[in-house]
Amino acid sequence: MTRVMMFPGQGSQFVGMGRELFARFPELEQEADDVLGYSVRELCLADPHGRLGRTEYTQPAVYTVNALGHRAALAEHGLPDVAIGHSLGEYNALEAAGVFGFGDGLRLVAARARAMARVADGGMAAVVGLDDAVLRLVLRREGFADVAAANFNTWDQTVIAGPVTDLDRAAPVLLAAGARTVRRLDVSGPFHTRHMAPAVAEFAPVLRAVALGAPRLPVISNRHARPYPDAGIDGVLLEQIDHPVLWRQTVEGLLGEGAAFREAGDSTVLTRMLRATRRELAAA
């Protein structure tokens, strides 16, 4: 059976994450502190300045805890057969596959987070209980051209993104169309939509300055729900920023092949999505 390691992304953070992991890998913690210029342990365990929820701090923190969790899993279970990651978690998947080292990956994540945080005119909302095809039809029909599907998480949950005023106006329309809930997410921008084009432009020269190796194990991309090629990884990562995350499609493809999943770090976000997808497939 194919062993799959899943790496969560932004939204999985919480104060106290990594508590059992930092002491096990002091060299990695020190490397993270040297790259970031602050104590990542303090940020994750205490968050004394209230920064953990800010994109430019969230993403490096989650990346670091994911990496610690992966090393703990390596010691117990060995290298997985396939790696996948949700949005920024894909950088952990690529690090696990040897595309870049931990430090280079953290530098990329920090630069990506800064670029994404600067696109602040927008937000995201999780829509539950509405088929994504119906959701997109309703948005088009009602004239919400600036709101787009950003994360296809499960059949029952799709995250949309766009200007805040449009998200607020779209919520009652989607509820009237059959959605059970429409819940705004605590993020600062319209991630994974065309609105993130300025972040792509800012991040591109940073990404292209880093040497990227060929993956030593398959990493399924958010962009295409297919394995990364040996070359052109930078182009796929740039497109990931302003295109939707095809998470459900990725998971379904692996379930169809037969796979055992494990989630890195302290999060259970992806494990819960996996259970939902299994139920949805069983009921189909």
ROZA-662414 format. One line per field, with one value per residue (C-alpha): residue number from 0; x negated, y negated, z negated. Coordinates in nm, 2 decimals, padded with zeros to 4 digits. Example, Ala and Ser with C-alpha at 12.3 -4.5 7.8 and 13.67 -1.06 7.14 Angstrom:
! residues 2
seq	(0,1)
east	(-01.23,-01.37)
north	(00.45,00.11)
up	(-00.78,-00.71)
//
This chain:
! residues 284
seq	(0,1,2,3,4,5,6,7,8,9,10,11,12,13,14,15,16,17,18,19,20,21,22,23,24,25,26,27,28,29,30,31,32,33,34,35,36,37,38,39,40,41,42,43,44,45,46,47,48,49,50,51,52,53,54,55,56,57,58,59,60,61,62,63,64,65,66,67,68,69,70,71,72,73,74,75,76,77,78,79,80,81,82,83,84,85,86,87,88,89,90,91,92,93,94,95,96,97,98,99,100,101,102,103,104,105,106,107,108,109,110,111,112,113,114,115,116,117,118,119,120,121,122,123,124,125,126,127,128,129,130,131,132,133,134,135,136,137,138,139,140,141,142,143,144,145,146,147,148,149,150,151,152,153,154,155,156,157,158,159,160,161,162,163,164,165,166,167,168,169,170,171,172,173,174,175,176,177,178,179,180,181,182,183,184,185,186,187,188,189,190,191,192,193,194,195,196,197,198,199,200,201,202,203,204,205,206,207,208,209,210,211,212,213,214,215,216,217,218,219,220,221,222,223,224,225,226,227,228,229,230,231,232,233,234,235,236,237,238,239,240,241,242,243,244,245,246,247,248,249,250,251,252,253,254,255,256,257,258,259,260,261,262,263,264,265,266,267,268,269,270,271,272,273,274,275,276,277,278,279,280,281,282,283)
east	(00.00,-00.12,-00.22,-00.13,-00.26,-00.02,-00.15,00.11,00.10,00.22,00.52,00.38,00.18,00.26,00.07,-00.11,-00.18,-00.50,-00.53,-00.65,-00.87,-01.11,-01.32,-01.37,-01.53,-01.73,-01.95,-01.65,-01.50,-01.83,-01.84,-01.49,-01.57,-01.88,-01.68,-01.39,-01.57,-01.33,-01.24,-01.00,-00.95,-00.84,-00.60,-00.45,-00.43,-00.34,-00.29,-00.35,-00.31,00.00,-00.17,-00.08,00.23,00.05,-00.04,-00.40,-00.45,-00.19,-00.35,-00.71,-00.57,-00.36,-00.64,-00.88,-00.64,-00.56,-00.93,-00.98,-00.68,-00.81,-01.15,-00.97,-00.77,-01.09,-01.24,-00.94,-00.81,-01.08,-01.04,-00.69,-00.61,-00.43,-00.41,-00.13,-00.08,00.21,00.09,-00.22,-00.24,-00.34,-00.68,-00.72,-00.63,-00.90,-01.15,-01.07,-01.14,-01.48,-01.39,-01.55,-01.69,-01.50,-01.67,-01.62,-01.26,-01.20,-01.35,-01.12,-00.81,-00.90,-00.94,-00.62,-00.43,-00.55,-00.44,-00.10,-00.05,-00.09,00.22,00.45,00.76,00.97,01.05,01.17,01.48,01.55,01.88,02.02,02.30,02.30,02.16,01.87,02.01,02.34,02.14,01.95,02.27,02.44,02.14,02.14,02.52,02.54,02.26,01.98,01.71,01.44,01.52,01.36,01.33,00.99,00.97,01.15,01.12,01.40,01.72,01.90,01.65,01.52,01.33,01.40,01.19,01.23,01.29,01.44,01.75,01.83,01.78,02.02,02.28,02.23,02.29,02.67,02.70,02.51,02.71,03.03,02.89,02.85,02.53,02.55,02.29,02.07,01.79,01.53,01.18,00.92,00.69,00.59,00.61,00.79,00.54,00.53,00.72,00.62,00.61,00.27,00.09,-00.11,-00.24,-00.34,-00.54,-00.71,-00.80,-00.91,-01.27,-01.32,-01.20,-01.41,-01.73,-01.71,-01.84,-01.56,-01.65,-01.44,-01.20,-01.33,-00.97,-00.64,-00.49,-00.14,-00.09,00.19,00.20,00.27,00.33,00.06,-00.30,-00.56,-00.79,-01.16,-01.20,-00.97,-00.90,-00.93,-00.66,-00.42,-00.49,-00.43,-00.10,00.00,00.03,00.29,00.47,00.70,00.58,00.71,00.70,01.00,00.89,00.54,00.68,00.93,00.66,00.45,00.75,00.83,00.48,00.50,00.31,00.24,00.22,00.04,00.05,-00.27,-00.30,-00.03,00.26,00.56,00.71,00.62,00.71,01.06,01.09,00.97,01.24,01.50,01.38,01.38,01.74,01.84,01.69,01.86,02.20,02.16)
north	(00.00,-00.35,-00.55,-00.92,-01.20,-01.50,-01.85,-02.10,-02.47,-02.81,-02.77,-02.47,-02.69,-02.72,-02.84,-02.54,-02.36,-02.17,-02.15,-01.79,-01.84,-02.13,-01.96,-01.66,-01.86,-02.15,-02.19,-02.24,-02.49,-02.68,-02.69,-02.82,-03.10,-03.19,-03.22,-03.41,-03.63,-03.54,-03.25,-03.02,-02.81,-03.12,-03.22,-02.87,-02.79,-03.13,-03.39,-03.67,-03.94,-03.80,-03.74,-03.37,-03.46,-03.70,-03.55,-03.65,-03.47,-03.19,-03.03,-03.00,-02.87,-02.60,-02.51,-02.46,-02.25,-02.04,-01.98,-01.88,-01.64,-01.49,-01.42,-01.25,-01.04,-00.95,-00.81,-00.59,-00.50,-00.59,-00.79,-00.80,-00.68,-01.00,-01.35,-01.60,-01.94,-02.19,-02.53,-02.62,-02.26,-02.17,-02.33,-02.07,-01.80,-01.92,-01.95,-01.59,-01.49,-01.66,-01.94,-02.19,-02.18,-02.29,-02.63,-02.72,-02.60,-02.83,-03.13,-03.06,-03.03,-03.35,-03.54,-03.39,-03.48,-03.84,-03.87,-03.72,-03.94,-04.25,-04.16,-04.26,-04.38,-04.07,-03.75,-03.39,-03.21,-02.83,-02.73,-02.40,-02.19,-02.32,-02.12,-02.32,-02.32,-02.47,-02.72,-02.84,-02.86,-03.07,-03.31,-03.36,-03.39,-03.65,-03.86,-03.79,-03.81,-03.89,-03.60,-03.26,-02.91,-02.90,-02.56,-02.25,-02.07,-01.81,-01.76,-01.93,-02.22,-02.47,-02.78,-03.10,-03.42,-03.77,-04.13,-04.14,-04.34,-04.08,-03.79,-03.95,-04.01,-03.66,-03.48,-03.51,-03.43,-03.10,-03.02,-03.07,-02.84,-02.56,-02.61,-02.51,-02.76,-03.03,-03.11,-03.38,-03.26,-03.45,-03.53,-03.87,-03.82,-03.65,-03.36,-03.12,-03.36,-03.59,-03.87,-03.73,-03.82,-04.09,-03.83,-03.61,-03.89,-03.98,-03.62,-03.50,-03.64,-03.50,-03.15,-03.15,-03.23,-02.90,-02.58,-02.32,-01.95,-01.68,-01.51,-01.19,-01.07,-01.18,-01.51,-01.57,-01.94,-02.16,-02.32,-02.01,-01.72,-01.54,-01.46,-01.74,-01.70,-01.69,-02.03,-02.34,-02.31,-02.69,-02.76,-02.52,-02.68,-03.03,-02.92,-02.77,-03.12,-03.26,-02.93,-02.71,-02.43,-02.10,-01.91,-01.69,-01.58,-01.50,-01.29,-01.11,-01.01,-00.86,-00.68,-00.53,-00.38,-00.25,-00.46,-00.49,-00.86,-01.02,-01.40,-01.57,-01.79,-01.85,-01.93,-01.71,-01.94,-01.73,-01.40,-01.54,-01.63,-01.29,-01.12,-01.35,-01.25,-00.88,-00.92,-01.11,-00.85,-00.56,-00.74,-00.82)
up	(00.00,00.09,-00.22,-00.19,-00.41,-00.42,-00.52,-00.64,-00.55,-00.68,-00.90,-01.09,-01.33,-01.70,-02.01,-02.15,-01.82,-01.81,-02.19,-02.18,-01.88,-01.93,-02.20,-01.98,-01.70,-01.84,-01.53,-01.31,-01.56,-01.56,-01.18,-01.17,-01.42,-01.22,-00.90,-01.05,-01.30,-01.59,-01.81,-01.62,-01.94,-02.13,-01.84,-01.82,-02.19,-02.35,-02.07,-02.32,-02.05,-01.89,-01.55,-01.49,-01.30,-01.06,-00.73,-00.73,-01.06,-01.02,-00.71,-00.84,-01.17,-01.01,-00.77,-01.06,-01.27,-00.97,-00.91,-01.27,-01.25,-00.93,-01.10,-01.39,-01.15,-00.95,-01.27,-01.33,-00.99,-00.73,-00.41,-00.27,00.09,00.18,00.03,00.06,-00.11,-00.12,00.01,-00.18,-00.31,00.05,-00.03,-00.31,-00.07,00.17,-00.11,-00.21,00.15,00.15,00.39,00.15,-00.20,-00.51,-00.53,-00.16,-00.19,-00.49,-00.31,-00.02,-00.25,-00.44,-00.11,00.02,-00.30,-00.28,00.08,00.01,-00.30,-00.09,00.11,-00.17,00.01,-00.02,-00.22,-00.20,-00.32,-00.36,-00.19,-00.33,-00.18,00.17,00.47,00.61,00.97,00.83,00.63,00.93,01.13,00.87,00.84,01.22,01.25,00.97,01.11,00.85,01.11,00.85,00.63,00.72,00.58,00.42,00.24,00.35,00.01,00.01,00.21,-00.08,-00.14,00.11,00.00,00.20,00.21,00.33,00.22,-00.14,-00.03,00.24,00.00,-00.24,00.03,00.17,-00.16,-00.17,00.20,00.14,-00.16,00.04,00.31,00.05,-00.13,-00.50,-00.62,-00.48,-00.72,-00.68,-00.74,-00.94,-00.65,-00.52,-00.14,00.15,00.17,00.47,00.71,00.98,00.73,00.61,00.93,00.75,00.50,00.79,00.95,00.62,00.53,00.87,00.86,00.51,00.61,00.94,00.75,00.56,00.71,00.72,00.75,00.90,00.65,00.50,00.44,00.61,00.48,00.61,00.70,00.58,00.92,01.13,00.89,01.07,00.97,01.01,01.31,01.27,01.43,01.42,01.05,01.01,01.26,01.09,00.75,00.89,01.04,00.71,00.56,00.80,00.89,00.68,00.46,00.60,00.27,00.31,00.66,00.52,00.23,00.45,00.70,00.42,00.26,00.60,00.61,00.25,-00.01,-00.38,-00.49,-00.78,-00.87,-00.97,-01.28,-01.53,-01.29,-01.22,-00.96,-00.66,-00.84,-00.90,-00.53,-00.44,-00.65,-00.48,-00.14,-00.22,-00.34,-00.03,00.20,00.01,00.03,00.40)
//
